[in-house]
């Protein structure tokens, strides 16, 4: 059985042992993320949608600065997700269109951020309203053999990766899991603690299925997720059609986002999930008391448009063994870039990751 620390920081890999090591986030430019909304601004309405580029700032701080510029409450500022501080990212925010027009915001900004686009829109941008994220990440000083890493990349293109929650979800020094050790929750609030509790149970179930070799297979009693959608359905029997859709990454097995009530799985799958979640009675009880609704999350993340480019290393001057590798790929909303990278090499992070990718 894996410890909570292992499940948060180093859960089992699916593609095999790391093929070397690399440094990430040596500069913010080495980790670039662009949000894809999945819809177009409506062009009219009582809100504004702003596309913002930020560097070296976290999402909440930018939201506060936008609220100050617009003379609105911070609560009125909407954003779909959190983005890392030590990165160059573009993401969307919304503001009430009370005193300024969209044109007033284009080019506006402050230390570490700038508004690139602004559009009228009908409503506030809710959390999770994303199609996905596009990543451009530089691995510095890669010590593995490029040919072996390229072969591993091809495997990830065809198979996907385990859709673990990354270390960011659990807080700095796992502060969001303090309930397991009797410690105090972080100042960020109870919402982060509840999210971390559900994420740890999910990671534990996924780790079990990775070790069983069923994380990318459908079993009788599973709930299957449709790629690119939030819907799922009960798998009463696994037939050739489901197997084919699974092979082309159109369907995925799911794991529990734990809550009070029936998780929707049946047979051996339900037994496995109940058994694994039962290892964390304190988390289960907290989620029950809070009345969290059960939900499902895909066990597999599809890595779209995965491309690589190799150059001589600038991180390890004079070393013929090490090279730099730039990776570009896309993930659906809620999936973490670091879970892709860790299937390739061991990672050294120059700066701490304090938000979601």
Buried (B, 14 or more C-beta within 10 A) or exposed (E): EBEBEBBBEBBBBBBEEBBBBBBBBBBBEBBBBBBBBEEEBEEEBEBBBBBBBBBBBBBBBBBEBBBEBBEBEEEBBBBBBBBBBBBBBBBBBBBBBEEBEBEBBBEBBBEBBBBBBBBBBEEBBEEEBBBBBBBBBBBBBBBBEBEEBEEBBEBBBEBBBBBBBBBBBBBEEBBBBBBBEEEEBBEEEEEBBBBBBBBBBBBBBBBBBBEEEBBBBBBBBBBBBBBEEEEBEEBEEBEEEBEEBBEEBBBBBBBBBBBEEEBBBBEEBBEBBBEBBEEBEEBBEBBEEBEBEBBBBBBBBBBBEBEBEBEEBEBBEEEEEBBBBBBBBBBBBBBBBBBBBBBBBBBBBBBEBBBBB
